[in-house]
Amino acid sequence: MNTLSNITTMGENLIFIVGSPRSGTTYLRRLLESFPGIHSGEESHLFEHVGPFVDLWHGYAQSQADPNYYAVGLPVYFTEEEFITIARKLVSELMKPMLANLTPGELFLEKTPSHALYLHTIQELLPKARIIHILRDSRDVVASLLAKSREKQAWAPSQADQCAQVWIEYVEHVNRIASSYPPEAFLEVRYESLVDSPQVVLKTIANFLDRDWSGEEIQTAITQNSIESTRAQFGQQHVRRGGSGYWQQDLTRWEKFRVWQVARNTMSKVGYEWRFPW
């Protein structure tokens, strides 16, 4: 059994990759963990556990401001400062397997797409962590989610409008919290740019992470994680198309119409203009 430690992290050695499912989060993780001093692992889904716990605390705390409210819940027993200290300690313990073996200057890269929905909790408990949000065209996300649904992946919606709603939920949640992050703590990259100009995007990420990656190191990472190399190593279940714009062939006219109906306003907000008819 793991023993409790005296370490409480503020996130200074943590990077979180977040984004809608099927937005290229895995591809980006593999690229970044190719560089020295950056370690990673499987998705932890940590804040799917911790996030609702912290949200529940804040709900009880806000309710106590109402003079007609009968005080119950943990805010009866702890101040906010005490609770946040305990919650931060909990996260530190749960991340100990990821952080314990890091040496000074090394970083751990945590990639769980759903953490996009808990950025507010990550910011509160790990204020020094850095966030990389990868944004992808909703139409390609929908096409990829539908393909996963046809592979009997239960987590993937089976209707185009449902898939579009997933993309909207993630993108809009990130947009709401992104402005509260300082520039040195939050970076957004577009999947299309990563595919078309990976050297440029990776250099931008290197600057964001205060890393001095050489052009040769960047090119090696790109080559090692090409679509062909990834398929050869992991199989097609890990990478389907790998490019952008395939929605034009993959979606039916009805599916395109449903995505346009549901997602066009959010798409416009984040720079994906799409006018009807197509």
Disulfide bonds with the S-S distance in Angstrom:
none
